Amino acid sequence: MNTKTIRVAKGNSSEYSSKVTAHGLIRRAGLAAMLAGILFIIIQLIHPPENLTSVTTPKWAIVHYLTIAMALCGLTGITGIYARQVKESGWTGLAGYILFSLFWIATAAFTFVEAFILPVLADLTPGFVEGFQGIFSGRTVSGVNLGILPAVAPVAGMIYILSGLLLGIATFRAGILPRRAAILLSFGSVVTLASSLIPHPYDRVLAVPMGIALLWLGFALWSERR
């Protein structure tokens, strides 16, 4: 075998390995999306009451550790979902992916505060802890100045709704992943608009469709053998 043949063989081998690696990464992202969907549902079922006494309990710590893991898996999962259909999803898919990424990053950041900082402040500044908890539960605490933080919840909610809606529409139009899962992804984001009609914490049930959609899309990625 001459030198030219060896170089061609090495080039083909390198190109084949690159393609296999890319597919393997997308499949692993599918596993991350599946785990994010499962955790998204479980966390709603086991989340402790959002009050001062819960902050220092082991259950509070476990739930928020799981939430951080969910956010990281969700970010990885939607990256795989978008990467699998990057050409077909167009600008709608890109917008949905960017917004969804911002949502998962914001979730991880706020959950970090809830998991590691609020327990330390529970005895020092209980008013701040209760006010911070009220940002997402809708409960206001008088005499507590949280700056611009109370405005974060509506913004995060709109990002969540738009991101799931756009990514779901793009996934449906791309036709690569299951279209029913894409419809459920859009529905799971939009249905949170009904949270104003359901008292907290019972509105947590509205997160179930999104969890199922992530699980479904993640399974579709992971089960692909091409």
Rosetta blueprint (number, residue, H / E / L):
1 M L
2 N L
3 T H
4 K H
5 T H
6 I H
7 R H
8 V H
9 A H
10 K H
11 G H
12 N H
13 S H
14 S H
15 E H
16 Y H
17 S H
18 S H
19 K H
20 V H
21 T H
22 A H
23 H H
24 G H
25 L H
26 I H
27 R H
28 R H
29 A H
30 G H
31 L H
32 A H
33 A H
34 M H
35 L H
36 A H
37 G H
38 I H
39 L H
40 F H
41 I H
42 I H
43 I H
44 Q H
45 L H
46 I H
47 H L
48 P L
49 P L
50 E L
51 N L
52 L H
53 T H
54 S H
55 V L
56 T L
57 T L
58 P H
59 K H
60 W H
61 A H
62 I H
63 V H
64 H H
65 Y H
66 L H
67 T H
68 I H
69 A H
70 M H
71 A H
72 L H
73 C H
74 G H
75 L H
76 T H
77 G H
78 I H
79 T H
80 G H
81 I H
82 Y H
83 A H
84 R H
85 Q L
86 V H
87 K H
88 E H
89 S H
90 G H
91 W H
92 T H
93 G H
94 L H
95 A H
96 G H
97 Y H
98 I H
99 L H
100 F H
101 S H
102 L H
103 F H
104 W H
105 I H
106 A H
107 T H
108 A H
109 A H
110 F H
111 T H
112 F H
113 V H
114 E H
115 A H
116 F H
117 I H
118 L H
119 P H
120 V H
121 L H
122 A L
123 D L
124 L L
125 T L
126 P H
127 G H
128 F H
129 V H
130 E H
131 G H
132 F H
133 Q H
134 G H
135 I H
136 F H
137 S H
138 G L
139 R L
140 T L
141 V L
142 S L
143 G L
144 V L
145 N L
146 L L
147 G L
148 I L
149 L H
150 P H
151 A H
152 V H
153 A H
154 P H
155 V H
156 A H
157 G H
158 M H
159 I H
160 Y H
161 I H
162 L H
163 S H
164 G H
165 L H
166 L H
167 L H
168 G H
169 I H
170 A H
171 T H
172 F H
173 R H
174 A H
175 G L
176 I L
177 L L
178 P L
179 R H
180 R H
181 A H
182 A H
183 I H
184 L H
185 L H
186 S H
187 F H
188 G H
189 S H
190 V H
191 V H
192 T H
193 L H
194 A H
195 S H
196 S H
197 L H
198 I L
199 P L
200 H L
201 P L
202 Y H
203 D H
204 R H
205 V H
206 L H
207 A H
208 V H
209 P H
210 M H
211 G H
212 I H
213 A H
214 L H
215 L H
216 W H
217 L H
218 G H
219 F H
220 A H
221 L H
222 W H
223 S H
224 E L
225 R L
226 R L
